[in-house]
Amino acid sequence: MNASYASALAASRDAAAAQHYPQGALYVVATPIGNLADITLRALHVLQLVDAIACEDTRHTQALLRAYGIAHSGQSLMALHQHNEAEAAQQVLARLRAGERVAYVSDAGTPAVSDPGARLVAAVCAAGLPVVPLPGASSVTTALSVAGAVDETGAFVFAGFLPAKAGERATAVQELATEARAIVLLEAPHRIESLAAALAALGPRRITVGRELTKQFEQIQTLTAGELPAWLEADAQRSRGEFVLVVHPQPVGVDCGGQGQRVLQLLRAELPLKSAVRLAAEITGAPRNTLYEAALQMKRGADDA
């Protein structure tokens, strides 16, 4: 155990032990996305209390528990990930029906949000058994909190991971271009450059990049979509780690390019690229450079498909 968490375990008992924790319930527990100190007192208490912990990766969770000084035998840890979630959910249900308390944790952050757990929760709810949420760290809200991209309505769109195939990704970006609200995207290091190239079609629209959030080499940068590929290329370190990107809302009164891209797509089928871009800009009023970048991305997507 990391000695610095000994007092945290004691505090968790003092702060959370008096609450009611029903038996036969699934506890969905958020864990840190990087910094171990971001665990909540209630999470520490519940992870000590439960009879079993279902987890995305048992080795990762075992290391996390060891860091906090929480003892669980190998038999009390159950693997539940994207490849076995349906089958493993039945094992969890059997334990819950026997009156056990079971926690579910993903490798980092809040389970069932771009992580396994949603099918498990659905199965438990369908069986009429209780599900108890333990809120905590989330890369989505962490990035939004420093992007300054959400107004007082709090409206944003969570798009998660875009498709891996170039053509499908380009189409997804075209659809995002019509969205006026802030958009949150996730990406892995081996695909961030491809995503940046696709997002460049959004031109002047601002993007906040959160890299390795809460970790030692955390980096947060706001720039335009068109500048993103060059920013990544300027330093090899910038393409490493896990990414959360917030596409800012389009400023009021500025065409987001959605109508322009729809018109462009129709014109490209009949005209050369430059002529299609020029006419789409004249018809819709969308910026010509934004449409040109979109046309190039459409062409690359068609070539790669």
C-alpha positions, 0 to 999 in steps of 0.5 A: 500500500502507498502509505499516504492512503492509510489516512484516506481509508480511515476517512472513508470509513468515517465519512461513508460507513454510516450510509446504507449499502443494500445487499444484492446490489451492483455498485458502479464505481468511478475510478481515477483517470490518471491521478490516484488521489482523485478517488472518492471516499465513498468509492474507497469504502465500497471497494472494501465492503463489496463481496466481489469486484467485476473489472475490465482488467483484473491485473489493472484493478488489482494494482489499483487496490494494492495502491490503496491498501484494499485487500481482495483475493483473486477469487473475488475479482471477475473479468468483465470486458467488451469481449465477455460482457454478456456471459460475465453479466450472468455470473454477476447476476448469480452473485447478486441473487445470492445476496452479494454486493458486487462492484463494477470498475473499468480501467479508468473513469466512469464505467459504461461511458465508452467503456464496458458496463452498459450491458451489465447494468442493463442486465441487472436492471432487467432482472429487477435488481438494484444498481447504485452509482458512485460518481467520480472521475470522468474524462468527458467532464474533466475536459469540458471543465477547462474548455470553456465551451459550454454555455449556461444551458450546459448543452453538449454532445458526447460523440465518443470514438469516431469510426476507424475507417477513413471514409466512415470517419470523414462522413462522421465529421461532415455530420458533426459539422452541422452540430452547433453545440460543443462536441466531445470526442475520445481518441487513442494515440495510434489514431490521433493524427488520422482524427486530426486530419479529418477534423481539419475539414472544420477549418476555423472551428476551435478545438480544445485538446486534452492529452493525458488528463490528470497525469504527470504529462497532462497537456491542454491546448485550444486551437482551430481545427485547421491548426490541429494536424500541424500542432501534433506534428510539431512535437512527437510527444503530443501524439502520445497518451490518451486524448479527449477533444472538445469541439467548441460551438460554432459562434453565433452568426457563423455558418458551421459549413453543414449546409455547404458540405451537403451542397458540396457533396452533391456538386462533387458528383458532377463537377471538378473539385475546385468548381464544386467548392467555388459553387458550394461557397457561392450558394451557401455562404460557407467559407471557401477554405473550409469547403476545400478542406472538406472536399479534400477529406471526402476525396481521401475518404473515397480513395481509402474506402 
